[in-house]
Amino acid sequence: MRPLRVRIGVLGLALVAGLAAPTAATAAPRAGSAAPAPTVEELRLDGDVPREILRRSGFAAVAPAFARGLGRTGSYREARAVVAREGAALWRRAVDRVQGRGPARGDLSRDDDRPLYWARLGMTRELRAWEPGFGLSERQRAALLTELERTSRGQTDLRLPRGGHGKGVKRVLLTGFDPFTLDRDIRISNPSGAVALALDGTVIDTPEGPARVETAVFPVRWADFGQGTVERALRPYLPRVDLFTTVSQGRVGRFDVERTNGAWRGGFPDNANVSRTETVPVTDPASQPQWTTTTLPYAAITAADTGRFPVYDNTSVTEVPAGATEAVVRPDGPTPGSTAREGGGGNYLSNEIAYRATLLRDRLGLHGTLPGGHVHTPVLQFGAGNTDPATGAVTDPEFVRNRLDIVAQTREIVGVAVSAAGTDRG
């Protein structure tokens, strides 16, 4: 996820994800009450493209069924149980569809990440507008929305194998993102989300033995990151895994292993059309570093033949040097005492998740023992004749092939990283 100056123009044209969910709520507001307004993201559900993606994936009925389930509850406790169950079911259904289990329920290719995104928004819109007869405080509604977000993103479904480091099956934690820049092209898909769905719960055979991959996805919203969603999701698991990598969409035609992450938000609008230009907000800011670094085995990853896209060790950053006031690009990484303006992965939420995850690694005392960092995938592009968001199709054969190739190559990269990290520790 890299809304950097030169890259973003290509990005908006190339990523693509769907939008469309039925808007009729069956859990209707009670008489005389004003339903809370839908969010910016939820309002996009009213477009033709989201509806097509949901219909062609078999996910169009998810939100109405969820609303009916809410309508049958008689207490907050019952509602929370429904939210947790249905959120987890949505995640599992999306994973199963991508991994080929059960019927496809539509002609959209099974590798597509977009049905999960739009179906979740349909559910959050139903929950936001719901006014049950037993009464629901705004605090309770917020708690239900948080529960729905966590369960439907796989964040409560991280099932690591038993055993200690170096014993038995290796444990890998991988994260992806929702589609973004949807106002540029509502068809956008995010290959990192597709990777997360394709690899969740799978086992990769490596020379160091089998590696079990567990995944989750995160929203493209500054506010959620500022509220600690990354740390809350990852903290229980980092001490128990053998390797982690955050993944997002990056540059056209290439993978990048980002060497350095910066503590700066560059202001590019998120999926809620909110901008933030500031130091990345974290707990204990007094001890916050300007930079964190990858501990992934980048030399082994970039040297390996993992697929059709080249893979680079990206060492460039943008910094304000110590004692200076103007930002400069440093191709070989930051200089001592400098202030971050862009990590290798830019200054958007892909850089921020990498910064937060690696800072958490370091604060847990795992810098020297836990390989972890960020991988940027290529931009997911449509076919040459399908680049107009206003008239183009929601999918095409080249679009599907590009996504499948990106997923397959990311899997290979993870396998190489696990093997190289095991050798280094051995």
C-alpha angles and dihedrals in degrees: 000000000000120000091175121150104266096025100054098069091060091041097060091050096045111042116074141187139161136246132195137110130161108268100203108107117210093192093069126195113259118254116284096015125115112229114228112258116260117248126254089260093049092050089062088067089079093071126100096242097058090048091051093049092050093045094047092048097046092245097111093100096051099090097042090049090049091051091052090051091052090049091059095056121103102192143027090254091056091046092052090052091051092048093049093046097046094042091053090045091055092053092047092046091052092048092047092050093051093045093049101252117140128354119327090225094205143028097261110113113266094235092068118122096190100084090064092053097049095040090053091052090051089055095047090050091053091048094046092053097040117116109183123199092242092060128248126217119220088245090056092047090051090051091051091049090051090050091050092049094050097045096043091050096055092248092127093042101068103131111181122191118250122258140072132274111300094012123110120321116016116236121224127185117200130177134198138182142240120255113277143186086052094157088064094048120359090197093069122138125191114224091204089061089049089051091052093051093045096049103037110124094356127132123228118202112224134170086256091056135267120332122204114211122208120185145188136179130226134209124253094236128118093211095059091052091048089053091057102254093147096050093043092053099041105035097081092050110039094077089053103048132083095215139000135193132183112212133199141156114275135155132002116269100357148075120227131198101208110223099192135029124203133218095231136103111211099201103246109154117259129214089284089053089247122140128206125188109179146088110302104267113235138157115273095020090181089074095039115128122217091227140030127189138219121253093191113121092255096169092058093043095051093045095052126091099238103153147310097307121078116244120217136196098227112205100164123117137166116232145165102235119231109280093011133103104204126077119240134185116247111196092193100046136271126327123230115286096008126143119237123245100156133006120208086276094051125245102291129096095290089061089043096053089048091048093047095045094048092043088052089050090053095045089052088055094247102118094108097042109033121069109215144142145112134304122194117206125209118273110271106241134195123228118286094260096045106066103110110097091200097055106013128110121256090239142008137180095264091048090053093045091050092051093047091049092049091050093048093048093048088054090053091048090053090050092051091047093051092048095046093045091051091050092049092052092044 
